[in-house]
Amino acid sequence: MVMMPVRTKHRKQQKGQCKGNSKGALFVDFGDYGMQVLERGWLTAQQIEASRVTINRFFSRKGKVWIRIFSDKPITKKPAETRMGKGKGATSQWVAVVRPGRILFEVGGNITREEAQKALRLAAAKLPLKTRFVERMERV
């Protein structure tokens, strides 16, 4: 199951810039523990799905998982051995643009801190960016 939008305004997008820090999703809002990204980059739908499956398999139906990112940016690629020109290539994958500080996954429910830490560490191994384990803190 690939995470992609049902429909978009435009089929293809430009690359854009990925500078600055995350504007939203900076705090653990839904669960008790979370995974926060420390670098900027793209996370593909396959990487997000692999992490989600890893967390769910580790918990084996006892915790709850929230995914705080969604792959909504189409990445195009021209076929191999194609000459230059002839327009932009077809969409090959979908990515989520992440900036430092963004919470990627949250976990909660009847799980201990150690279980959450182990599950999120296993999921972080599936991602190409550096992440850290964060806990929910009360905001005033």
C-alpha beads as a LAMMPS data file, in Angstrom:
LAMMPS data file: protein, C-alpha beads

140 atoms
139 bonds

1 atom types
1 bond types

-500.0 500.0 xlo xhi
-500.0 500.0 ylo yhi
-500.0 500.0 zlo zhi

Masses

1 110.0

Atoms # bond

1 1 1 0.000 0.000 0.000
2 1 1 1.718 3.170 -1.217
3 1 1 0.839 6.444 0.480
4 1 1 -0.152 8.898 -2.223
5 1 1 -2.885 11.489 -2.654
6 1 1 -6.144 10.434 -4.260
7 1 1 -5.941 13.447 -6.565
8 1 1 -3.754 16.524 -6.918
9 1 1 -4.170 19.875 -8.590
10 1 1 -1.100 19.285 -10.770
11 1 1 0.365 15.952 -11.875
12 1 1 3.989 17.107 -11.694
13 1 1 5.864 19.441 -9.329
14 1 1 9.180 21.227 -9.358
15 1 1 11.898 20.129 -6.938
16 1 1 11.650 23.166 -4.658
17 1 1 13.919 24.043 -1.753
18 1 1 14.130 22.257 1.573
19 1 1 15.718 24.936 3.749
20 1 1 14.761 26.030 7.246
21 1 1 13.176 24.107 10.099
22 1 1 9.793 22.427 10.276
23 1 1 6.839 24.777 10.674
24 1 1 4.482 22.267 12.261
25 1 1 4.296 18.896 14.023
26 1 1 7.072 19.868 16.437
27 1 1 5.554 18.247 19.523
28 1 1 4.149 14.851 20.458
29 1 1 0.410 15.617 20.416
30 1 1 -1.407 12.279 20.101
31 1 1 0.705 9.518 21.660
32 1 1 3.139 9.322 24.577
33 1 1 6.396 8.942 22.633
34 1 1 7.574 10.021 19.200
35 1 1 10.312 9.962 16.586
36 1 1 11.685 13.386 15.650
37 1 1 13.786 13.930 12.527
38 1 1 17.061 15.872 12.882
39 1 1 17.959 16.319 9.200
40 1 1 16.174 17.633 6.139
41 1 1 15.347 15.589 3.097
42 1 1 12.791 13.450 1.319
43 1 1 11.163 10.335 2.724
44 1 1 9.619 8.094 0.100
45 1 1 6.265 6.396 0.552
46 1 1 8.057 3.031 0.638
47 1 1 10.334 4.147 3.501
48 1 1 7.384 5.485 5.511
49 1 1 5.457 2.251 4.951
50 1 1 8.461 0.093 5.916
51 1 1 8.813 2.005 9.199
52 1 1 5.095 1.732 9.916
53 1 1 5.117 -2.044 9.322
54 1 1 8.166 -2.429 11.588
55 1 1 6.497 -0.565 14.463
56 1 1 3.229 -2.483 14.104
57 1 1 5.010 -5.848 13.952
58 1 1 7.019 -5.049 17.073
59 1 1 3.920 -4.058 19.063
60 1 1 1.879 -7.015 17.750
61 1 1 -1.535 -5.371 18.238
62 1 1 -1.019 -3.825 21.661
63 1 1 0.037 -0.205 21.019
64 1 1 -1.318 2.561 18.812
65 1 1 0.660 4.287 16.065
66 1 1 0.122 7.733 14.549
67 1 1 1.846 8.671 11.276
68 1 1 2.450 12.431 11.222
69 1 1 3.808 12.688 7.659
70 1 1 2.265 12.040 4.276
71 1 1 3.976 11.607 0.912
72 1 1 2.247 14.169 -1.295
73 1 1 5.056 15.334 -3.602
74 1 1 5.402 13.538 -6.963
75 1 1 8.950 12.823 -8.160
76 1 1 9.379 12.303 -11.885
77 1 1 12.007 10.261 -13.704
78 1 1 12.720 9.816 -17.365
79 1 1 13.218 6.251 -18.629
80 1 1 16.746 4.855 -18.920
81 1 1 18.626 5.479 -22.183
82 1 1 16.313 8.297 -23.257
83 1 1 17.645 11.299 -25.141
84 1 1 17.454 14.777 -23.644
85 1 1 14.370 16.856 -24.252
86 1 1 10.876 15.579 -25.045
87 1 1 9.451 17.004 -21.807
88 1 1 9.400 16.003 -18.174
89 1 1 9.294 12.322 -17.229
90 1 1 6.442 10.384 -15.676
91 1 1 5.857 10.208 -11.911
92 1 1 8.046 7.459 -10.481
93 1 1 7.518 7.856 -6.729
94 1 1 5.890 9.972 -4.031
95 1 1 7.862 11.646 -1.251
96 1 1 7.243 13.624 1.925
97 1 1 9.425 16.708 2.434
98 1 1 10.719 16.720 6.021
99 1 1 12.675 19.421 7.820
100 1 1 14.493 19.266 11.188
101 1 1 12.202 19.124 14.213
102 1 1 9.266 17.329 12.602
103 1 1 7.637 14.431 14.441
104 1 1 7.392 11.484 12.044
105 1 1 5.694 8.813 14.148
106 1 1 3.972 8.752 17.520
107 1 1 3.213 5.700 19.613
108 1 1 1.043 5.288 22.672
109 1 1 -1.420 3.039 24.394
110 1 1 -0.489 0.325 26.872
111 1 1 3.228 0.185 26.096
112 1 1 6.268 0.931 28.230
113 1 1 8.940 3.531 27.494
114 1 1 11.472 0.794 26.683
115 1 1 9.108 -0.902 24.218
116 1 1 8.396 2.400 22.494
117 1 1 12.106 3.231 22.326
118 1 1 12.980 -0.162 20.826
119 1 1 10.153 -0.015 18.254
120 1 1 11.049 3.502 17.123
121 1 1 14.750 2.612 16.939
122 1 1 13.936 -0.351 14.663
123 1 1 11.754 1.925 12.506
124 1 1 14.492 4.590 12.352
125 1 1 16.829 1.995 10.826
126 1 1 14.530 1.935 7.776
127 1 1 14.915 5.700 7.203
128 1 1 17.824 7.538 5.542
129 1 1 17.729 10.477 7.987
130 1 1 18.921 10.893 11.578
131 1 1 16.141 10.770 14.150
132 1 1 15.778 10.897 17.913
133 1 1 13.362 9.518 20.500
134 1 1 11.181 12.148 22.195
135 1 1 8.603 12.008 24.970
136 1 1 5.373 13.922 25.372
137 1 1 5.732 17.007 27.529
138 1 1 2.988 19.145 28.959
139 1 1 2.692 22.478 27.165
140 1 1 1.119 25.499 28.807

Bonds

1 1 1 2
2 1 2 3
3 1 3 4
4 1 4 5
5 1 5 6
6 1 6 7
7 1 7 8
8 1 8 9
9 1 9 10
10 1 10 11
11 1 11 12
12 1 12 13
13 1 13 14
14 1 14 15
15 1 15 16
16 1 16 17
17 1 17 18
18 1 18 19
19 1 19 20
20 1 20 21
21 1 21 22
22 1 22 23
23 1 23 24
24 1 24 25
25 1 25 26
26 1 26 27
27 1 27 28
28 1 28 29
29 1 29 30
30 1 30 31
31 1 31 32
32 1 32 33
33 1 33 34
34 1 34 35
35 1 35 36
36 1 36 37
37 1 37 38
38 1 38 39
39 1 39 40
40 1 40 41
41 1 41 42
42 1 42 43
43 1 43 44
44 1 44 45
45 1 45 46
46 1 46 47
47 1 47 48
48 1 48 49
49 1 49 50
50 1 50 51
51 1 51 52
52 1 52 53
53 1 53 54
54 1 54 55
55 1 55 56
56 1 56 57
57 1 57 58
58 1 58 59
59 1 59 60
60 1 60 61
61 1 61 62
62 1 62 63
63 1 63 64
64 1 64 65
65 1 65 66
66 1 66 67
67 1 67 68
68 1 68 69
69 1 69 70
70 1 70 71
71 1 71 72
72 1 72 73
73 1 73 74
74 1 74 75
75 1 75 76
76 1 76 77
77 1 77 78
78 1 78 79
79 1 79 80
80 1 80 81
81 1 81 82
82 1 82 83
83 1 83 84
84 1 84 85
85 1 85 86
86 1 86 87
87 1 87 88
88 1 88 89
89 1 89 90
90 1 90 91
91 1 91 92
92 1 92 93
93 1 93 94
94 1 94 95
95 1 95 96
96 1 96 97
97 1 97 98
98 1 98 99
99 1 99 100
100 1 100 101
101 1 101 102
102 1 102 103
103 1 103 104
104 1 104 105
105 1 105 106
106 1 106 107
107 1 107 108
108 1 108 109
109 1 109 110
110 1 110 111
111 1 111 112
112 1 112 113
113 1 113 114
114 1 114 115
115 1 115 116
116 1 116 117
117 1 117 118
118 1 118 119
119 1 119 120
120 1 120 121
121 1 121 122
122 1 122 123
123 1 123 124
124 1 124 125
125 1 125 126
126 1 126 127
127 1 127 128
128 1 128 129
129 1 129 130
130 1 130 131
131 1 131 132
132 1 132 133
133 1 133 134
134 1 134 135
135 1 135 136
136 1 136 137
137 1 137 138
138 1 138 139
139 1 139 140
